Amino acid sequence: MFIILFAHTPGNWFTSWIPARWGFSDATEMFVFCSGMASAIAFGSTFNRAGMLLGTARVAFRIWQIYWAHVGLFVATVALVVFLTELDVTGRNYWGNLNLWMLFVESEHWENPNIFLSFMTLNWVPNLFDILPMYMVILAMMPLVVLLQRAHFGLLAAASLVLWLFAQRALTEAFGLPYLNFTAEPWLGSDDWQRRWFLNPFGWQLVFFTGFAFMRGWIPKPPITAWLIGFSVFIVLANIPLSNIGVRELGLDWARTWRGDNSQWFSKTDFGILRYVQFLALAYLFWVMAGDGGSRIRAGASALGQAWAPVLAMILKVGQQSLAVFVTSILVGRLNGFLLDVVGRDIWTMLVINLFGMTLLVLTAYVAGWMKSQPWRVKGSK
């Protein structure tokens, strides 16, 4: 969640060194994979315990919650960037930087007569507001996923793979097949160049349901062997020359050329296969290092372990309140970008502003957790 905050803060020097710069995958894979695991815990057992109808109803309720979180986040963000623009402290147009011109500027290019209806029906998905709509569509697939798994796990795996294949734009264009993705700006017409959802749910469902399947026990834990660890290390290290670090810091011109010619293999929009492979290798290595159930990262009896315990508890709390923290991070990222415009971007201001943002996320997590505990209820009451 902290990495997502850094990435959503305009002009943040920290983004030059986040995991996305070292390989094909980034914090989005982490977020979606972990969301799949969390959904398996939150909803998976409901289908077994309460049946398909009530399990589907619970998923639908969660989609309802995320939908209104998406709407509220957008309205709050628009209000914030308009306010920051009207302050006129920096001379920047912050709503323009978010490509929200269609809200404020009339143009013959905006053919849709009701921009807000397009937003409310998810036909218009503005820049920066991609992940929650994607998450809603993937959650809507969950009842079908459960039914397919009950029939046969191989059937589920095949369906997920076929869906992913039809979400690969380069592949579908090469074979003349229909491309599965939603339109992000419907007023631009039906031309092939129109903008689609930046995070294609039909591609990203692959990593979400991989996490879901691992947590449900549909896929067994991978063995811990020297050759598998070595193979995963090789994949992670082999990514570095082809990454942004390889191009920017190592100056590898051949890597820049390769990335330009082969972008479909690591497309973030369609979740290119190289992102999946690199993420699985990275996730495996960190799982091995953390130990089963996180045994190796939990505090021990040593002084260092005791100092680490509250830090780990804080990180876990932030992860447990992911929706509230994510929504807050988008707003804080815009605010932090404004603050950096005001105070400058030297090393110390960058550190202070990022620390300020991280502190707000931690506070959000603890407040959200406290509110969910319903402390106003009398103990023992129903």
C-alpha positions in Angstrom: 0.0 0.0 0.0 2.9 2.3 0.7 4.3 1.6 -2.8 1.0 2.5 -4.3 1.1 5.8 -2.4 4.5 6.5 -3.8 3.5 5.7 -7.3 0.4 7.9 -7.1 2.3 11.0 -5.9 3.2 13.2 -8.9 6.9 14.0 -9.2 7.9 11.6 -6.4 11.5 10.6 -6.6 10.7 7.4 -4.7 8.9 6.0 -7.8 12.3 5.7 -9.6 13.2 2.8 -7.3 9.9 1.0 -6.6 9.7 -2.7 -7.6 8.1 -1.8 -10.9 11.4 -0.3 -12.1 13.3 -3.6 -11.5 11.0 -6.0 -13.4 7.9 -6.4 -15.5 5.5 -6.8 -12.5 4.8 -4.1 -9.9 2.7 -3.3 -6.9 -0.5 -3.8 -8.8 0.2 -7.6 -9.1 0.9 -7.6 -5.3 -2.4 -5.9 -4.6 -4.5 -8.0 -6.9 -2.9 -11.3 -5.9 -3.3 -10.5 -2.2 -6.9 -9.4 -2.9 -7.5 -12.8 -4.4 -6.1 -14.5 -1.3 -8.1 -12.2 1.0 -11.3 -12.9 -1.0 -10.8 -16.6 -0.6 -10.7 -16.1 3.1 -13.6 -13.6 3.2 -16.0 -15.2 0.7 -14.7 -18.7 -0.3 -16.0 -20.5 2.7 -19.4 -18.8 2.5 -20.2 -20.7 -0.7 -19.5 -24.0 1.1 -21.2 -23.0 4.4 -24.2 -21.1 3.1 -24.7 -22.2 -0.5 -24.3 -20.6 -3.9 -27.2 -18.2 -3.5 -26.0 -16.6 -0.2 -22.4 -16.8 -1.3 -23.3 -14.8 -4.4 -25.3 -12.4 -2.4 -22.3 -11.7 -0.1 -20.1 -11.1 -3.1 -22.7 -8.8 -4.6 -22.8 -6.8 -1.4 -19.0 -6.4 -1.5 -19.3 -5.2 -5.1 -21.9 -2.7 -3.9 -19.5 -1.4 -1.3 -16.6 -1.1 -3.7 -18.8 0.7 -6.2 -19.7 3.4 -3.8 -16.1 3.6 -2.6 -15.2 4.2 -6.3 -17.8 6.9 -6.7 -16.9 8.6 -3.4 -13.2 8.5 -4.1 -13.8 10.1 -7.5 -16.0 12.9 -6.1 -13.6 13.6 -3.2 -10.6 13.6 -5.6 -12.2 16.0 -8.0 -13.1 18.3 -5.1 -9.5 18.2 -3.9 -7.8 18.9 -7.2 -10.3 21.7 -7.9 -9.6 23.3 -4.5 -5.8 23.0 -5.0 -6.1 24.6 -8.4 -8.2 27.4 -7.2 -5.7 28.1 -4.4 -3.4 29.3 -7.2 -0.3 28.8 -5.0 1.7 27.0 -7.7 0.0 28.1 -10.9 -0.7 24.5 -11.8 -4.0 23.1 -13.0 -4.4 19.9 -10.9 -7.7 18.8 -12.4 -6.1 19.2 -15.9 -3.2 17.0 -14.8 -5.7 14.3 -14.1 -7.2 14.6 -17.6 -10.6 15.8 -16.3 -11.1 18.4 -19.0 -14.4 16.8 -20.1 -15.8 17.9 -16.7 -15.0 21.5 -17.1 -14.4 22.3 -20.8 -16.9 22.1 -23.6 -15.6 20.6 -26.8 -17.0 19.2 -30.0 -15.0 16.1 -29.2 -17.1 15.3 -26.1 -20.1 13.6 -27.9 -21.5 12.0 -24.8 -24.3 14.3 -23.5 -24.1 13.0 -19.9 -20.6 12.6 -18.6 -21.8 11.7 -15.1 -24.1 9.0 -16.4 -21.1 7.5 -18.2 -19.1 7.6 -15.0 -21.9 6.1 -12.8 -22.3 3.2 -15.3 -18.6 2.6 -15.5 -18.5 3.5 -19.2 -16.1 6.3 -18.4 -13.2 5.2 -16.2 -11.0 8.3 -15.7 -7.2 8.1 -15.3 -6.1 7.0 -11.9 -9.5 5.4 -11.1 -9.0 2.0 -12.9 -8.4 -0.5 -10.1 -11.7 -0.6 -8.3 -13.8 -1.1 -11.5 -11.5 -3.9 -12.5 -11.8 -5.4 -9.0 -15.6 -5.2 -9.2 -15.7 -7.1 -12.5 -13.4 -9.8 -11.2 -15.5 -10.2 -8.0 -18.5 -10.7 -10.2 -16.8 -13.7 -11.8 -16.4 -15.4 -8.5 -19.6 -17.4 -8.4 -18.9 -18.9 -11.8 -15.4 -19.7 -10.7 -16.7 -21.6 -7.7 -19.1 -23.5 -9.9 -16.4 -24.4 -12.4 -14.1 -25.6 -9.7 -16.8 -27.8 -8.2 -17.2 -29.4 -11.7 -13.4 -29.8 -12.1 -10.5 -27.6 -11.4 -9.1 -28.3 -14.9 -12.2 -26.8 -16.3 -11.7 -23.6 -14.2 -8.1 -23.4 -15.2 -8.9 -23.7 -18.9 -11.7 -21.1 -18.6 -9.4 -18.6 -16.9 -6.7 -19.2 -19.4 -9.1 -18.8 -22.4 -10.5 -15.6 -20.9 -6.9 -14.2 -20.5 -6.1 -15.1 -24.1 -9.1 -13.1 -25.4 -7.9 -10.2 -23.3 -4.5 -10.0 -25.1 -5.1 -7.2 -27.7 -2.0 -8.1 -29.8 -3.0 -11.7 -30.0 -6.7 -11.1 -30.9 -5.7 -8.6 -33.6 -3.2 -11.1 -35.1 -5.9 -13.8 -35.4 -8.9 -11.6 -36.0 -10.6 -12.5 -32.7 -12.7 -10.3 -30.5 -10.8 -8.3 -27.9 -12.3 -8.4 -24.5 -12.0 -5.1 -22.6 -14.3 -2.3 -21.8 -14.4 1.2 -23.3 -13.0 3.9 -21.0 -14.2 6.9 -23.0 -17.4 6.1 -24.9 -17.8 9.5 -26.6 -14.8 8.7 -28.8 -16.8 6.2 -30.8 -16.0 2.6 -31.7 -12.6 3.1 -33.5 -9.8 0.8 -32.6 -7.7 3.7 -31.2 -10.2 4.6 -28.5 -9.0 4.2 -24.9 -9.9 1.1 -23.1 -9.9 0.3 -19.4 -6.3 0.6 -18.3 -6.5 -2.5 -16.2 -8.3 -5.1 -18.2 -10.3 -7.3 -15.8 -10.4 -10.2 -18.2 -6.6 -10.3 -18.2 -6.0 -9.5 -14.6 -8.4 -12.2 -13.3 -5.6 -14.6 -13.9 -3.4 -13.4 -11.1 -6.4 -12.7 -8.8 -7.8 -16.2 -9.1 -4.2 -17.6 -8.8 -4.1 -16.1 -5.3 -7.7 -17.2 -4.7 -6.9 -20.8 -5.7 -3.7 -21.0 -3.5 -5.6 -19.8 -0.5 -8.6 -22.2 -1.1 -6.1 -25.1 -1.4 -7.1 -25.7 -5.1 -3.4 -25.3 -6.0 -0.9 -27.0 -3.6 2.0 -25.0 -2.1 5.0 -25.2 -4.3 7.9 -27.3 -3.0 10.9 -25.6 -1.5 13.8 -27.0 -3.6 17.2 -25.7 -4.6 16.4 -25.9 -8.3 13.1 -24.0 -8.0 14.7 -21.3 -5.9 17.6 -21.0 -8.4 15.2 -20.9 -11.3 13.1 -18.2 -9.7 16.3 -16.2 -8.9 17.3 -16.5 -12.5 13.9 -15.1 -13.7 14.0 -12.2 -11.3 17.6 -11.3 -12.2 17.1 -11.8 -15.9 14.3 -9.2 -15.7 16.6 -6.4 -14.6 18.4 -5.7 -17.9 15.0 -5.5 -19.6 13.5 -3.3 -16.9 13.3 0.5 -16.6 16.5 0.2 -14.4 18.3 -1.6 -17.2 17.3 1.2 -19.7 17.6 4.2 -17.4 20.5 3.3 -15.1 22.5 0.7 -17.1 22.0 2.5 -20.4 21.2 -0.7 -22.4 20.0 0.5 -25.8 19.3 -3.0 -26.9 16.9 -3.4 -23.9 15.1 -0.1 -24.9 14.7 -1.5 -28.5 13.5 -4.8 -27.2 10.9 -3.2 -24.9 9.6 -1.1 -27.8 9.3 -4.0 -30.1 7.8 -6.5 -27.6 5.5 -4.4 -25.3 2.6 -6.8 -25.7 4.5 -9.4 -23.7 4.5 -7.2 -20.6 1.5 -5.1 -21.2 0.1 -3.8 -18.0 -3.4 -3.2 -19.5 -3.9 -6.8 -20.6 -1.6 -8.4 -18.0 1.1 -9.7 -20.4 2.5 -13.2 -19.7 6.0 -12.0 -18.7 4.4 -10.0 -15.8 2.8 -13.1 -14.6 5.9 -15.2 -14.8 8.1 -12.6 -13.1 5.6 -12.0 -10.4 5.2 -15.7 -9.6 9.0 -16.1 -9.3 9.2 -13.0 -7.1 6.3 -14.2 -4.9 7.8 -17.6 -4.5 11.1 -16.2 -3.4 9.6 -14.0 -0.8 7.3 -16.8 0.4 10.4 -19.0 0.9 12.2 -16.1 2.8 9.2 -15.3 4.9 8.6 -18.9 5.9 5.3 -20.8 6.0 2.7 -18.5 7.7 5.4 -15.8 7.9 7.3 -17.6 10.6 10.6 -16.1 9.7 9.4 -12.5 9.7 7.6 -12.7 13.0 9.3 -11.2 16.0 11.6 -13.3 18.2 12.9 -12.9 21.7 15.9 -10.8 20.7 16.0 -7.0 21.1 15.9 -6.6 17.3 12.8 -8.9 17.2 11.1 -6.9 19.9 11.8 -3.6 17.9 10.5 -5.2 14.7 7.2 -6.5 16.3 5.3 -3.1 16.3 6.5 -2.4 12.8 5.2 -5.7 11.6 1.9 -5.2 13.4 1.6 -1.8 11.7 2.3 -3.3 8.3 -0.2 -6.0 8.8 -2.9 -3.6 10.0 -2.4 -1.5 6.8 -2.8 -4.7 4.7 -5.9 -5.8 6.6 -7.7 -2.5 5.9 -6.7 -2.4 2.2 -9.8 -0.8 0.8 -9.9 2.1 3.2 -6.1 2.6 2.9 -6.2 2.4 -0.9 -8.9 5.0 -1.2 -7.0 7.3 1.2 -3.8 6.8 -0.6 -5.2 8.2 -3.9 -6.3 11.4 -2.1 -3.0 11.6 -0.1 -1.0 11.1 -3.3 -2.6 14.1 -4.9 -2.1 16.2 -1.7 1.5 15.1 -1.4 2.1 16.1 -5.0 0.8 19.5 -4.3 2.9 19.9 -1.2 6.0 18.9 -3.1 5.2 21.5 -5.7 5.1 24.1 -2.9 8.1 23.1 -0.8 10.3 21.7 -3.6 11.7 18.3 -4.3 15.1 18.0 -2.5 16.0 14.8 -0.6 14.7 16.1 2.8 11.4 17.4 1.6 10.9 14.2 -0.3 11.5 12.1 2.8 9.3 14.2 5.0 6.4 14.4 2.6 6.5 10.6 1.9 6.7 9.9 5.7 3.7 12.2 6.2 1.7 10.3 3.6 2.7 6.9 5.1 1.7 8.1 8.6 -1.8 9.1 7.2 -2.2 5.6 5.8 -1.3 4.0 9.1 -3.7 6.2 10.9 -6.4 5.3 8.4 -5.8 1.6 8.9 -6.0 1.8 12.7 -9.1 4.1 12.6 -10.8 1.8 10.1 -10.0 -1.3 12.2 -11.3 0.4 15.3 -14.5 1.4 13.6 -15.1 -2.1 12.3 -14.7 -3.5 15.8 -17.9 -1.5 16.8 -16.5 -0.2 20.1 -19.8 1.5 20.8 -21.5 -1.8 21.3 -21.9 -3.0 24.9 -20.0 -6.2 25.5 -22.2 -9.2 25.7 -25.1 -7.5 23.8 -26.4 -8.8 20.5 
